[in-house]
Amino acid sequence: MIRKRRFRRHRCRTHRRGFALYGSEVESRPRLWGCHVNDENKTRQQLVDELTALRMRVTESQAIERESQRTEQALKDSEARLRQIIDLVPHMIFAKDWEGRFLLANKAVAEAYGTTVEHLTGSKHAEHHSDDRELRRMLEDDQEVMRDGVPKFIAEESFVDALGKQRFLQTIKIPYRISGKDEPAVLGVALDITERKRDEEERRRLEARVKQAEKRESLTVLAGGLAHDFNELVTRILDG
């Protein structure tokens, strides 16, 4: 007995009515349009989801960009405040690397060399200092501090500025590391003690004059006393 093959009939919800047969060779034929509705809905929903995810990524990216801009602006403001502060300090403030290149310099240093902070920063000390002997001594002190890692106090050192004027400085040099590079550098603060040194020299000259005057006065008194005694002696001899 031949068993009849049963076919299941399914009505598709489409704009046109039709039947699709399952379990037969008709199953390999393209399905009718209405059967793709669910797939189209899924595709539509996936597109919406992707667009939503894209909007979220764009929003996050914009937020990160704004935060980055705020951070960058805050850093610029901080650098500007630091620059303003060190430029208001009347003492020379500088930082140099092993090669003698200025990593940092304030307005006082730039004015001493007759240039600007912008031109001085990044240039080498040798490009601005005219006295080779002073330059060699300063660079040797810098490298000593960087090599030994110990601060150095210099009570007095000579310094010839851009106008050829002789100055005297009192300097402290401190070792430190360049941020992000881990390279040795030296930070220095130099006080101009030229006026103080002149005042001290003038005071010493005055003291020397006073002592000289006191000596002269003492000699005058002594001479007067000797003359008086001599006159008395002569008088006694003559009277006798």
Rosetta constraint file for C-alpha pairs under 8 A:
AtomPair CA 7 CA 21 HARMONIC 6.67 0.50
AtomPair CA 7 CA 22 HARMONIC 6.59 0.50
AtomPair CA 7 CA 23 HARMONIC 6.54 0.50
AtomPair CA 7 CA 24 HARMONIC 7.42 0.50
AtomPair CA 8 CA 21 HARMONIC 6.40 0.50
AtomPair CA 8 CA 22 HARMONIC 6.11 0.50
AtomPair CA 8 CA 23 HARMONIC 7.59 0.50
AtomPair CA 9 CA 19 HARMONIC 6.62 0.50
AtomPair CA 9 CA 20 HARMONIC 6.46 0.50
AtomPair CA 9 CA 21 HARMONIC 5.81 0.50
AtomPair CA 9 CA 22 HARMONIC 7.31 0.50
AtomPair CA 10 CA 19 HARMONIC 5.94 0.50
AtomPair CA 10 CA 20 HARMONIC 5.86 0.50
AtomPair CA 10 CA 21 HARMONIC 7.04 0.50
AtomPair CA 11 CA 17 HARMONIC 7.46 0.50
AtomPair CA 11 CA 18 HARMONIC 6.39 0.50
AtomPair CA 11 CA 19 HARMONIC 5.29 0.50
AtomPair CA 11 CA 20 HARMONIC 6.99 0.50
AtomPair CA 12 CA 17 HARMONIC 7.05 0.50
AtomPair CA 12 CA 18 HARMONIC 6.61 0.50
AtomPair CA 12 CA 19 HARMONIC 6.70 0.50
AtomPair CA 12 CA 20 HARMONIC 7.58 0.50
AtomPair CA 12 CA 32 HARMONIC 7.83 0.50
AtomPair CA 12 CA 34 HARMONIC 5.92 0.50
AtomPair CA 12 CA 35 HARMONIC 6.12 0.50
AtomPair CA 13 CA 17 HARMONIC 7.48 0.50
AtomPair CA 13 CA 34 HARMONIC 5.59 0.50
AtomPair CA 13 CA 35 HARMONIC 7.16 0.50
AtomPair CA 14 CA 33 HARMONIC 6.84 0.50
AtomPair CA 14 CA 34 HARMONIC 4.04 0.50
AtomPair CA 14 CA 35 HARMONIC 7.34 0.50
AtomPair CA 15 CA 34 HARMONIC 6.97 0.50
AtomPair CA 16 CA 34 HARMONIC 7.90 0.50
AtomPair CA 18 CA 32 HARMONIC 7.88 0.50
AtomPair CA 20 CA 26 HARMONIC 7.91 0.50
AtomPair CA 20 CA 27 HARMONIC 7.64 0.50
AtomPair CA 20 CA 31 HARMONIC 7.35 0.50
AtomPair CA 20 CA 32 HARMONIC 7.75 0.50
AtomPair CA 21 CA 26 HARMONIC 6.18 0.50
AtomPair CA 21 CA 27 HARMONIC 6.16 0.50
AtomPair CA 22 CA 26 HARMONIC 7.18 0.50
AtomPair CA 22 CA 27 HARMONIC 5.43 0.50
AtomPair CA 23 CA 27 HARMONIC 6.52 0.50
AtomPair CA 25 CA 29 HARMONIC 7.98 0.50
AtomPair CA 31 CA 35 HARMONIC 6.52 0.50
AtomPair CA 32 CA 36 HARMONIC 7.54 0.50
AtomPair CA 33 CA 37 HARMONIC 7.39 0.50
AtomPair CA 36 CA 40 HARMONIC 6.02 0.50
AtomPair CA 37 CA 41 HARMONIC 6.11 0.50
AtomPair CA 38 CA 42 HARMONIC 6.12 0.50
AtomPair CA 39 CA 43 HARMONIC 6.11 0.50
AtomPair CA 40 CA 44 HARMONIC 6.05 0.50
AtomPair CA 41 CA 45 HARMONIC 6.13 0.50
AtomPair CA 42 CA 46 HARMONIC 6.07 0.50
AtomPair CA 43 CA 47 HARMONIC 6.18 0.50
AtomPair CA 44 CA 48 HARMONIC 6.27 0.50
AtomPair CA 45 CA 49 HARMONIC 6.08 0.50
AtomPair CA 46 CA 50 HARMONIC 6.05 0.50
AtomPair CA 47 CA 51 HARMONIC 6.09 0.50
AtomPair CA 48 CA 52 HARMONIC 6.07 0.50
AtomPair CA 49 CA 53 HARMONIC 6.10 0.50
AtomPair CA 50 CA 54 HARMONIC 6.01 0.50
AtomPair CA 51 CA 55 HARMONIC 6.09 0.50
AtomPair CA 52 CA 56 HARMONIC 6.25 0.50
AtomPair CA 53 CA 57 HARMONIC 6.20 0.50
AtomPair CA 54 CA 58 HARMONIC 6.12 0.50
AtomPair CA 55 CA 59 HARMONIC 6.05 0.50
AtomPair CA 56 CA 60 HARMONIC 6.05 0.50
AtomPair CA 57 CA 61 HARMONIC 5.98 0.50
AtomPair CA 58 CA 62 HARMONIC 6.07 0.50
AtomPair CA 59 CA 63 HARMONIC 6.15 0.50
AtomPair CA 60 CA 64 HARMONIC 6.16 0.50
AtomPair CA 61 CA 65 HARMONIC 6.09 0.50
AtomPair CA 62 CA 66 HARMONIC 6.12 0.50
AtomPair CA 63 CA 67 HARMONIC 6.14 0.50
AtomPair CA 64 CA 68 HARMONIC 6.02 0.50
AtomPair CA 65 CA 69 HARMONIC 6.13 0.50
AtomPair CA 66 CA 70 HARMONIC 6.15 0.50
AtomPair CA 67 CA 71 HARMONIC 6.09 0.50
AtomPair CA 68 CA 72 HARMONIC 6.04 0.50
AtomPair CA 69 CA 73 HARMONIC 6.02 0.50
AtomPair CA 70 CA 74 HARMONIC 6.03 0.50
AtomPair CA 71 CA 75 HARMONIC 6.15 0.50
AtomPair CA 72 CA 76 HARMONIC 6.24 0.50
AtomPair CA 73 CA 77 HARMONIC 6.09 0.50
AtomPair CA 74 CA 78 HARMONIC 6.09 0.50
AtomPair CA 75 CA 79 HARMONIC 6.16 0.50
AtomPair CA 76 CA 80 HARMONIC 6.07 0.50
AtomPair CA 77 CA 81 HARMONIC 6.19 0.50
AtomPair CA 78 CA 82 HARMONIC 6.19 0.50
AtomPair CA 79 CA 83 HARMONIC 6.01 0.50
AtomPair CA 80 CA 84 HARMONIC 6.11 0.50
AtomPair CA 81 CA 85 HARMONIC 6.17 0.50
AtomPair CA 82 CA 86 HARMONIC 6.25 0.50
AtomPair CA 83 CA 87 HARMONIC 6.02 0.50
AtomPair CA 83 CA 106 HARMONIC 7.55 0.50
AtomPair CA 84 CA 88 HARMONIC 6.26 0.50
AtomPair CA 85 CA 89 HARMONIC 6.71 0.50
AtomPair CA 86 CA 93 HARMONIC 7.27 0.50
AtomPair CA 86 CA 106 HARMONIC 5.91 0.50
AtomPair CA 86 CA 107 HARMONIC 7.81 0.50
AtomPair CA 87 CA 106 HARMONIC 5.13 0.50
AtomPair CA 87 CA 107 HARMONIC 5.02 0.50
AtomPair CA 87 CA 108 HARMONIC 6.98 0.50
AtomPair CA 88 CA 107 HARMONIC 7.92 0.50
AtomPair CA 89 CA 108 HARMONIC 7.77 0.50
AtomPair CA 90 CA 108 HARMONIC 6.16 0.50
AtomPair CA 91 CA 108 HARMONIC 6.32 0.50
AtomPair CA 91 CA 189 HARMONIC 6.78 0.50
AtomPair CA 91 CA 190 HARMONIC 5.89 0.50
AtomPair CA 91 CA 191 HARMONIC 5.14 0.50
AtomPair CA 91 CA 192 HARMONIC 6.84 0.50
AtomPair CA 92 CA 105 HARMONIC 7.72 0.50
AtomPair CA 92 CA 106 HARMONIC 6.60 0.50
AtomPair CA 92 CA 107 HARMONIC 7.76 0.50
AtomPair CA 92 CA 108 HARMONIC 5.17 0.50
AtomPair CA 92 CA 109 HARMONIC 5.13 0.50
AtomPair CA 92 CA 188 HARMONIC 7.89 0.50
AtomPair CA 92 CA 189 HARMONIC 5.55 0.50
AtomPair CA 92 CA 190 HARMONIC 4.98 0.50
AtomPair CA 92 CA 191 HARMONIC 6.52 0.50
AtomPair CA 93 CA 104 HARMONIC 7.81 0.50
AtomPair CA 93 CA 105 HARMONIC 5.77 0.50
AtomPair CA 93 CA 106 HARMONIC 5.59 0.50
AtomPair CA 93 CA 108 HARMONIC 7.50 0.50
AtomPair CA 93 CA 109 HARMONIC 6.84 0.50
AtomPair CA 93 CA 187 HARMONIC 7.69 0.50
AtomPair CA 93 CA 188 HARMONIC 5.83 0.50
AtomPair CA 93 CA 189 HARMONIC 4.68 0.50
AtomPair CA 93 CA 190 HARMONIC 6.63 0.50
AtomPair CA 94 CA 102 HARMONIC 7.04 0.50
AtomPair CA 94 CA 103 HARMONIC 7.46 0.50
AtomPair CA 94 CA 104 HARMONIC 5.17 0.50
AtomPair CA 94 CA 105 HARMONIC 4.29 0.50
AtomPair CA 94 CA 106 HARMONIC 6.59 0.50
AtomPair CA 94 CA 109 HARMONIC 7.39 0.50
AtomPair CA 94 CA 187 HARMONIC 5.95 0.50
AtomPair CA 94 CA 188 HARMONIC 5.33 0.50
AtomPair CA 94 CA 189 HARMONIC 6.64 0.50
AtomPair CA 95 CA 102 HARMONIC 5.82 0.50
AtomPair CA 95 CA 103 HARMONIC 5.27 0.50
AtomPair CA 95 CA 104 HARMONIC 4.87 0.50
AtomPair CA 95 CA 105 HARMONIC 6.54 0.50
AtomPair CA 95 CA 185 HARMONIC 6.95 0.50
AtomPair CA 95 CA 186 HARMONIC 5.52 0.50
AtomPair CA 95 CA 187 HARMONIC 4.39 0.50
AtomPair CA 95 CA 188 HARMONIC 6.11 0.50
AtomPair CA 96 CA 100 HARMONIC 5.40 0.50
AtomPair CA 96 CA 101 HARMONIC 5.18 0.50
AtomPair CA 96 CA 102 HARMONIC 4.52 0.50
AtomPair CA 96 CA 103 HARMONIC 5.25 0.50
AtomPair CA 96 CA 104 HARMONIC 7.03 0.50
AtomPair CA 96 CA 142 HARMONIC 7.94 0.50
AtomPair CA 96 CA 185 HARMONIC 5.69 0.50
AtomPair CA 96 CA 186 HARMONIC 5.50 0.50
AtomPair CA 96 CA 187 HARMONIC 6.78 0.50
AtomPair CA 97 CA 101 HARMONIC 5.48 0.50
AtomPair CA 97 CA 102 HARMONIC 6.90 0.50
AtomPair CA 97 CA 103 HARMONIC 6.93 0.50
AtomPair CA 97 CA 183 HARMONIC 7.94 0.50
AtomPair CA 97 CA 184 HARMONIC 6.54 0.50
AtomPair CA 97 CA 185 HARMONIC 4.44 0.50
AtomPair CA 97 CA 186 HARMONIC 6.47 0.50
AtomPair CA 98 CA 142 HARMONIC 7.63 0.50
AtomPair CA 98 CA 143 HARMONIC 6.28 0.50
AtomPair CA 98 CA 146 HARMONIC 7.56 0.50
AtomPair CA 98 CA 184 HARMONIC 6.80 0.50
AtomPair CA 98 CA 185 HARMONIC 6.26 0.50
AtomPair CA 99 CA 124 HARMONIC 7.40 0.50
AtomPair CA 100 CA 124 HARMONIC 5.47 0.50
AtomPair CA 100 CA 125 HARMONIC 5.53 0.50
AtomPair CA 100 CA 126 HARMONIC 7.61 0.50
AtomPair CA 100 CA 139 HARMONIC 6.60 0.50
AtomPair CA 100 CA 142 HARMONIC 7.99 0.50
AtomPair CA 101 CA 121 HARMONIC 7.83 0.50
AtomPair CA 101 CA 122 HARMONIC 5.94 0.50
AtomPair CA 101 CA 123 HARMONIC 5.44 0.50
AtomPair CA 101 CA 124 HARMONIC 4.08 0.50
AtomPair CA 101 CA 125 HARMONIC 6.01 0.50
AtomPair CA 102 CA 120 HARMONIC 6.79 0.50
AtomPair CA 102 CA 121 HARMONIC 5.19 0.50
AtomPair CA 102 CA 122 HARMONIC 5.28 0.50
AtomPair CA 102 CA 123 HARMONIC 5.83 0.50
AtomPair CA 102 CA 124 HARMONIC 6.05 0.50
AtomPair CA 102 CA 125 HARMONIC 6.77 0.50
AtomPair CA 103 CA 121 HARMONIC 5.77 0.50
AtomPair CA 103 CA 122 HARMONIC 5.88 0.50
AtomPair CA 104 CA 121 HARMONIC 5.89 0.50
AtomPair CA 105 CA 109 HARMONIC 6.17 0.50
AtomPair CA 105 CA 110 HARMONIC 7.05 0.50
AtomPair CA 105 CA 117 HARMONIC 6.30 0.50
AtomPair CA 105 CA 120 HARMONIC 7.18 0.50
AtomPair CA 105 CA 121 HARMONIC 6.44 0.50
AtomPair CA 106 CA 110 HARMONIC 6.56 0.50
AtomPair CA 106 CA 117 HARMONIC 6.36 0.50
AtomPair CA 107 CA 111 HARMONIC 6.04 0.50
AtomPair CA 107 CA 116 HARMONIC 7.25 0.50
AtomPair CA 107 CA 117 HARMONIC 6.05 0.50
AtomPair CA 108 CA 112 HARMONIC 6.23 0.50
AtomPair CA 109 CA 113 HARMONIC 6.49 0.50
AtomPair CA 109 CA 117 HARMONIC 7.96 0.50
AtomPair CA 110 CA 114 HARMONIC 6.09 0.50
AtomPair CA 110 CA 115 HARMONIC 5.12 0.50
AtomPair CA 110 CA 116 HARMONIC 5.15 0.50
AtomPair CA 110 CA 117 HARMONIC 5.41 0.50
AtomPair CA 110 CA 120 HARMONIC 6.54 0.50
AtomPair CA 111 CA 115 HARMONIC 5.90 0.50
AtomPair CA 111 CA 116 HARMONIC 6.97 0.50
AtomPair CA 112 CA 161 HARMONIC 5.39 0.50
AtomPair CA 112 CA 162 HARMONIC 6.18 0.50
AtomPair CA 113 CA 128 HARMONIC 6.31 0.50
AtomPair CA 113 CA 129 HARMONIC 7.40 0.50
AtomPair CA 113 CA 161 HARMONIC 5.79 0.50
AtomPair CA 113 CA 162 HARMONIC 4.76 0.50
AtomPair CA 114 CA 161 HARMONIC 7.98 0.50
AtomPair CA 114 CA 162 HARMONIC 5.53 0.50
AtomPair CA 114 CA 163 HARMONIC 7.82 0.50
AtomPair CA 115 CA 119 HARMONIC 6.71 0.50
AtomPair CA 115 CA 120 HARMONIC 6.87 0.50
AtomPair CA 116 CA 120 HARMONIC 6.10 0.50
AtomPair CA 117 CA 121 HARMONIC 6.01 0.50
AtomPair CA 119 CA 123 HARMONIC 7.22 0.50
AtomPair CA 120 CA 124 HARMONIC 7.97 0.50
AtomPair CA 123 CA 127 HARMONIC 7.09 0.50
AtomPair CA 124 CA 128 HARMONIC 7.57 0.50
AtomPair CA 125 CA 129 HARMONIC 6.34 0.50
AtomPair CA 125 CA 135 HARMONIC 7.75 0.50
AtomPair CA 126 CA 130 HARMONIC 7.78 0.50
AtomPair CA 126 CA 135 HARMONIC 6.95 0.50
AtomPair CA 128 CA 162 HARMONIC 7.95 0.50
AtomPair CA 129 CA 135 HARMONIC 6.38 0.50
AtomPair CA 129 CA 160 HARMONIC 7.77 0.50
AtomPair CA 129 CA 161 HARMONIC 7.59 0.50
AtomPair CA 129 CA 162 HARMONIC 7.72 0.50
AtomPair CA 130 CA 135 HARMONIC 7.82 0.50
AtomPair CA 130 CA 160 HARMONIC 7.45 0.50
AtomPair CA 130 CA 162 HARMONIC 7.72 0.50
AtomPair CA 131 CA 135 HARMONIC 6.15 0.50
AtomPair CA 131 CA 160 HARMONIC 6.85 0.50
AtomPair CA 132 CA 136 HARMONIC 6.04 0.50
AtomPair CA 133 CA 137 HARMONIC 6.31 0.50
AtomPair CA 134 CA 138 HARMONIC 6.15 0.50
AtomPair CA 134 CA 158 HARMONIC 7.23 0.50
AtomPair CA 134 CA 159 HARMONIC 6.92 0.50
AtomPair CA 135 CA 139 HARMONIC 6.15 0.50
AtomPair CA 136 CA 140 HARMONIC 6.10 0.50
AtomPair CA 137 CA 141 HARMONIC 6.27 0.50
AtomPair CA 138 CA 142 HARMONIC 6.25 0.50
AtomPair CA 139 CA 143 HARMONIC 6.21 0.50
AtomPair CA 140 CA 144 HARMONIC 6.07 0.50
AtomPair CA 141 CA 145 HARMONIC 6.33 0.50
AtomPair CA 141 CA 152 HARMONIC 7.97 0.50
AtomPair CA 142 CA 146 HARMONIC 6.36 0.50
AtomPair CA 142 CA 173 HARMONIC 7.33 0.50
AtomPair CA 142 CA 186 HARMONIC 6.23 0.50
AtomPair CA 143 CA 147 HARMONIC 5.83 0.50
AtomPair CA 144 CA 148 HARMONIC 5.94 0.50
AtomPair CA 144 CA 149 HARMONIC 7.96 0.50
AtomPair CA 145 CA 149 HARMONIC 5.40 0.50
AtomPair CA 145 CA 150 HARMONIC 5.53 0.50
AtomPair CA 145 CA 151 HARMONIC 6.03 0.50
AtomPair CA 145 CA 152 HARMONIC 6.60 0.50
AtomPair CA 145 CA 173 HARMONIC 7.02 0.50
AtomPair CA 145 CA 174 HARMONIC 6.71 0.50
AtomPair CA 145 CA 175 HARMONIC 5.82 0.50
AtomPair CA 145 CA 186 HARMONIC 6.89 0.50
AtomPair CA 146 CA 150 HARMONIC 7.58 0.50
AtomPair CA 146 CA 175 HARMONIC 5.39 0.50
AtomPair CA 146 CA 176 HARMONIC 7.62 0.50
AtomPair CA 146 CA 184 HARMONIC 5.80 0.50
AtomPair CA 146 CA 185 HARMONIC 6.00 0.50
AtomPair CA 146 CA 186 HARMONIC 6.13 0.50
AtomPair CA 147 CA 184 HARMONIC 7.98 0.50
AtomPair CA 149 CA 174 HARMONIC 7.88 0.50
AtomPair CA 149 CA 175 HARMONIC 5.49 0.50
AtomPair CA 149 CA 176 HARMONIC 7.93 0.50
AtomPair CA 150 CA 174 HARMONIC 6.89 0.50
AtomPair CA 150 CA 175 HARMONIC 6.53 0.50
AtomPair CA 151 CA 172 HARMONIC 7.15 0.50
AtomPair CA 151 CA 173 HARMONIC 5.51 0.50
AtomPair CA 151 CA 174 HARMONIC 4.44 0.50
AtomPair CA 151 CA 175 HARMONIC 6.31 0.50
AtomPair CA 152 CA 172 HARMONIC 5.79 0.50
AtomPair CA 152 CA 173 HARMONIC 5.24 0.50
AtomPair CA 152 CA 174 HARMONIC 6.71 0.50
AtomPair CA 153 CA 170 HARMONIC 7.89 0.50
AtomPair CA 153 CA 171 HARMONIC 6.02 0.50
AtomPair CA 153 CA 172 HARMONIC 4.56 0.50
AtomPair CA 153 CA 173 HARMONIC 6.55 0.50
AtomPair CA 154 CA 170 HARMONIC 5.80 0.50
AtomPair CA 154 CA 171 HARMONIC 5.05 0.50
AtomPair CA 154 CA 172 HARMONIC 6.16 0.50
AtomPair CA 155 CA 169 HARMONIC 7.75 0.50
AtomPair CA 155 CA 170 HARMONIC 4.98 0.50
AtomPair CA 155 CA 171 HARMONIC 6.64 0.50
AtomPair CA 156 CA 168 HARMONIC 6.38 0.50
AtomPair CA 156 CA 169 HARMONIC 5.51 0.50
AtomPair CA 156 CA 170 HARMONIC 4.84 0.50
AtomPair CA 156 CA 171 HARMONIC 7.30 0.50
AtomPair CA 157 CA 168 HARMONIC 5.56 0.50
AtomPair CA 157 CA 169 HARMONIC 5.28 0.50
AtomPair CA 157 CA 170 HARMONIC 6.53 0.50
AtomPair CA 157 CA 171 HARMONIC 7.88 0.50
AtomPair CA 158 CA 166 HARMONIC 7.01 0.50
AtomPair CA 158 CA 167 HARMONIC 5.83 0.50
AtomPair CA 158 CA 168 HARMONIC 4.64 0.50
AtomPair CA 158 CA 169 HARMONIC 6.33 0.50
AtomPair CA 159 CA 166 HARMONIC 5.95 0.50
AtomPair CA 159 CA 167 HARMONIC 4.95 0.50
AtomPair CA 159 CA 168 HARMONIC 5.77 0.50
AtomPair CA 159 CA 169 HARMONIC 6.89 0.50
AtomPair CA 160 CA 164 HARMONIC 5.54 0.50
AtomPair CA 160 CA 165 HARMONIC 5.49 0.50
AtomPair CA 160 CA 166 HARMONIC 4.76 0.50
AtomPair CA 160 CA 167 HARMONIC 5.97 0.50
AtomPair CA 161 CA 165 HARMONIC 5.51 0.50
AtomPair CA 161 CA 166 HARMONIC 6.82 0.50
AtomPair CA 161 CA 167 HARMONIC 7.29 0.50
AtomPair CA 167 CA 192 HARMONIC 7.13 0.50
AtomPair CA 167 CA 193 HARMONIC 7.68 0.50
AtomPair CA 167 CA 194 HARMONIC 5.39 0.50
AtomPair CA 168 CA 192 HARMONIC 6.00 0.50
AtomPair CA 168 CA 193 HARMONIC 5.53 0.50
AtomPair CA 168 CA 194 HARMONIC 4.84 0.50
AtomPair CA 168 CA 197 HARMONIC 7.65 0.50
AtomPair CA 169 CA 190 HARMONIC 5.95 0.50
AtomPair CA 169 CA 191 HARMONIC 5.39 0.50
AtomPair CA 169 CA 192 HARMONIC 4.66 0.50
AtomPair CA 169 CA 193 HARMONIC 5.41 0.50
AtomPair CA 169 CA 194 HARMONIC 7.01 0.50
AtomPair CA 170 CA 190 HARMONIC 5.52 0.50
AtomPair CA 170 CA 191 HARMONIC 5.10 0.50
AtomPair CA 170 CA 192 HARMONIC 6.57 0.50
AtomPair CA 170 CA 193 HARMONIC 6.52 0.50
AtomPair CA 171 CA 188 HARMONIC 6.94 0.50
AtomPair CA 171 CA 189 HARMONIC 5.73 0.50
AtomPair CA 171 CA 190 HARMONIC 4.19 0.50
AtomPair CA 171 CA 191 HARMONIC 6.27 0.50
AtomPair CA 172 CA 188 HARMONIC 5.72 0.50
AtomPair CA 172 CA 189 HARMONIC 5.56 0.50
AtomPair CA 172 CA 190 HARMONIC 6.50 0.50
AtomPair CA 173 CA 186 HARMONIC 6.47 0.50
AtomPair CA 173 CA 187 HARMONIC 5.66 0.50
AtomPair CA 173 CA 188 HARMONIC 4.35 0.50
AtomPair CA 173 CA 189 HARMONIC 6.67 0.50
AtomPair CA 174 CA 186 HARMONIC 5.63 0.50
AtomPair CA 174 CA 187 HARMONIC 5.13 0.50
AtomPair CA 174 CA 188 HARMONIC 6.24 0.50
AtomPair CA 175 CA 184 HARMONIC 7.26 0.50
AtomPair CA 175 CA 185 HARMONIC 6.04 0.50
AtomPair CA 175 CA 186 HARMONIC 4.64 0.50
AtomPair CA 175 CA 187 HARMONIC 6.24 0.50
AtomPair CA 176 CA 184 HARMONIC 6.22 0.50
AtomPair CA 176 CA 185 HARMONIC 5.44 0.50
AtomPair CA 176 CA 186 HARMONIC 5.85 0.50
AtomPair CA 176 CA 187 HARMONIC 6.91 0.50
AtomPair CA 177 CA 181 HARMONIC 7.71 0.50
AtomPair CA 177 CA 182 HARMONIC 5.43 0.50
AtomPair CA 177 CA 183 HARMONIC 5.44 0.50
AtomPair CA 177 CA 184 HARMONIC 4.90 0.50
AtomPair CA 177 CA 185 HARMONIC 5.63 0.50
AtomPair CA 178 CA 182 HARMONIC 5.48 0.50
AtomPair CA 178 CA 183 HARMONIC 5.35 0.50
AtomPair CA 178 CA 184 HARMONIC 6.43 0.50
AtomPair CA 178 CA 185 HARMONIC 6.33 0.50
AtomPair CA 193 CA 197 HARMONIC 5.96 0.50
AtomPair CA 194 CA 198 HARMONIC 6.19 0.50
AtomPair CA 195 CA 199 HARMONIC 6.11 0.50
AtomPair CA 196 CA 200 HARMONIC 6.12 0.50
AtomPair CA 197 CA 201 HARMONIC 6.11 0.50
AtomPair CA 198 CA 202 HARMONIC 6.03 0.50
AtomPair CA 199 CA 203 HARMONIC 6.04 0.50
AtomPair CA 200 CA 204 HARMONIC 6.15 0.50
AtomPair CA 201 CA 205 HARMONIC 6.19 0.50
AtomPair CA 202 CA 206 HARMONIC 6.22 0.50
AtomPair CA 203 CA 207 HARMONIC 6.11 0.50
AtomPair CA 204 CA 208 HARMONIC 6.07 0.50
AtomPair CA 205 CA 209 HARMONIC 6.21 0.50
AtomPair CA 206 CA 210 HARMONIC 6.14 0.50
AtomPair CA 207 CA 211 HARMONIC 6.15 0.50
AtomPair CA 208 CA 212 HARMONIC 6.07 0.50
AtomPair CA 209 CA 213 HARMONIC 6.02 0.50
AtomPair CA 210 CA 214 HARMONIC 6.07 0.50
AtomPair CA 211 CA 215 HARMONIC 6.13 0.50
AtomPair CA 212 CA 216 HARMONIC 6.22 0.50
AtomPair CA 213 CA 217 HARMONIC 6.04 0.50
AtomPair CA 214 CA 218 HARMONIC 6.03 0.50
AtomPair CA 215 CA 219 HARMONIC 6.11 0.50
AtomPair CA 216 CA 220 HARMONIC 6.06 0.50
AtomPair CA 217 CA 221 HARMONIC 6.19 0.50
AtomPair CA 218 CA 222 HARMONIC 6.03 0.50
AtomPair CA 219 CA 223 HARMONIC 5.86 0.50
AtomPair CA 220 CA 224 HARMONIC 6.01 0.50
AtomPair CA 221 CA 225 HARMONIC 6.13 0.50
AtomPair CA 222 CA 226 HARMONIC 6.13 0.50
AtomPair CA 223 CA 227 HARMONIC 6.05 0.50
AtomPair CA 224 CA 228 HARMONIC 6.21 0.50
AtomPair CA 225 CA 229 HARMONIC 6.20 0.50
AtomPair CA 226 CA 230 HARMONIC 5.97 0.50
AtomPair CA 227 CA 231 HARMONIC 6.09 0.50
AtomPair CA 228 CA 232 HARMONIC 6.29 0.50
AtomPair CA 229 CA 233 HARMONIC 6.18 0.50
AtomPair CA 230 CA 234 HARMONIC 6.14 0.50
AtomPair CA 231 CA 235 HARMONIC 6.05 0.50
AtomPair CA 232 CA 236 HARMONIC 6.22 0.50
AtomPair CA 233 CA 237 HARMONIC 6.29 0.50
AtomPair CA 234 CA 238 HARMONIC 6.19 0.50
AtomPair CA 235 CA 239 HARMONIC 6.02 0.50
AtomPair CA 236 CA 240 HARMONIC 5.79 0.50
